[in-house]
Amino acid sequence: MQLSGSIDFRPKLFSALRHYSKARFRDDLVAGLVVGIVALPLAIAFAIASGVNPSIGLITAIIGGFLVSFFGGNTVQIGGPTGAFIIIVYNIIAQFGLEGLAIATFMAGLILVTMGLFHLGTVIKFIPYPIVVGFTAGIALTIFSTQINDFFGLGLTDIPGAFIPKWGTYLSNFGNVSWPTLLCGLVSLLIIVLTPKVSKKLPGALIAIILVTVATYLLGLWCPGLGIETIGDRFGALKTDIPAPHGFELNMDTINLLLPSAFTIAMLGSIESLLSATVADGVTGSRTNSNTELIGQGIANIAVPFFGGIPVTGAIARTMTNISNGGRTPVAGIIHALVLLVIYLFAMPLINYVPMACLAAVLMVVAYNMSGWRTIIGIFHAPKSDISVLLVTFLLTVIFDLTIAIEIGLLLAVVLFLRRVTENVEIRQYTDKLDVAEGTDLDQDHHEVLKVAKGVSVYEIDGPFFFGVATKFDEMMRTTLGNMKPLVRIIRMRKVSFIDATALHNLEILINSSHQEGIAIVLSGVKDNVREVLVHAGIDRLIGEDNICDHISKAVVKANDIAARS
């Protein structure tokens, strides 16, 4: 991994403003207003589910959303708090408190910026789809399970964090269901589900919150003691002033303690934001600068902790809402942040009256949309290895912890990748005759067949020569030792695109042991980049520079000559 070339940081906002027009601003203004309204209930709901004050969700959406649009590498990306972070944020707060969350988010921002500087934006996209689906579905189920208490009005205050004990507590307390609260939740759910059938442009969550909040308030006037808990009941009067920036203490003990959580936030944020950007590109036809997007996301996550905010990432639903309402430049995302700022400054007292059951319904719909159950059914027709990865990631997310799920999921991805590459790399042995053009598109009439002298064995490595293949090659060499000992071994490397340290080590051992047995080694078809590595490692001095050939014809002539002189 190296910082190759110039820093790839070119925010889309600046290129979009070069040819900006009034018509484009009008479209962005409409889109920004709509997205701001849509983002309002989600920001509040995600904050409460994460275990922080509702105003923190809005602060995160305002500051994070502005910075993602200002510095990001996608023209329509909308940033803010998302459902994917609920579980990890809740767990960090439970273990390390709000200051621990601030430090972890700040460190995650630094990791994201570093990933962008090292041009890792495109690499993140190669994380296997079953892993993404697995932990997304796991997060969805976990979010759903956290809303049962508020949706049914069970009144529980000490709920276990683990999934299985949590549901055990729910089942043992279902006799305490508050029927007015449940009715409030069901009506909210019904409004959210039915609104898109009237018009897909109407924000169902916001309409549900407005209608149900007004109805609950009026019912509370007519029937005091109804018992439907609101945001104000749980959190008290919400503040309407922007919090002053504040710092936090960083030391090596804290960094070591919170680094796994920071890594999880960074990986989850990078995956979700780049996935959102990819979906947006497919609709708009634009092209995201992945490295700039990671840097922009990193800057947002570095900034929000100083105002008490929670992690920020690209939000697929809000980004698609932006696109469907005509947003085509980052100006729409900036307007969305300004709309939320106006609401925060002038309408926060009204949010106190929103029922908790209504927010629970909003999050249940979010969880359903995140679950991707249709995708899961489709993956169950894929190879068994993909199904296994999906199930393992899903179960780890639900039963244990998202940090563990991502770490083991990435490890599984690496192991499966290495296994598939190793399985596809063939090592073949030839004696007597060798078809030079075997494995190419040349027709049979143009093939050149070389005569290999007696005592010369040819081994071809068909693919990258790395540690997994090096072991495979070493095992093949050992199995052929029992046969008649050759005088020369040709190792054909025309399809070796790179060679790593383990392969070099095994090759050096093979050369030394072969020389001890009086067997010469000739390398064939060595590419320039591979030759540089071999020379740097001193392989040319071990076998002689003349024994590293760029074509098999030269290698066979060389080997035949050595065999004739032996």
Buried (B, 14 or more C-beta within 10 A) or exposed (E): EEEEEEEBBBBBBEEBEEEEEEEBBEBBBBBBBBBBBBBBBBBBBBBBBBBBBBBBBBBBBBBBBBBBBBBBBBBBBBBBBBBBBBBBBBBBBEEBEBBBBBBBBBBBBBBBBBBBBBBBBEEBBEBBBBBBBBBBBBBBBBBBBBBBBBBBBBBBEEBEEEBEEBEEBBEEBEEEEBEBBBBBBEBBBEBBBEBEEEEEEEBBBBBBBBBBBEBBBEBBEEEEEBEBBBBBEEBEEBEEEBEEEEEBEEEEEBEEBBBBBBBBBBBBBBBBBBBBBBBBBEEBEBEBBBBBBBBBBBBBBBBBBBBBBBBBBBBBBBBBBBBBBBBBBBBBBBBBBBBBBEBBEEEBEBBBBBBBBBBBBBBBBBBBEBBBEEBBEEBEEEEEBBBBBBBBBBBBBBBBBBBBBBBBBBEBBEEBEBEEBBEEBEBEBBBEEBBBBEEEEEEEEEEEEBEBBEBBBBBBBBBBBBBBBBBBBBEBBEEBEEEEEBBBBBBBBBBBEEBBEBBBBBBBEBBEEBEEEEBBBBBBBBBEEBBEBBBEBEBBEBBEEEBBBBEBBBBBBBBBEBBEEE
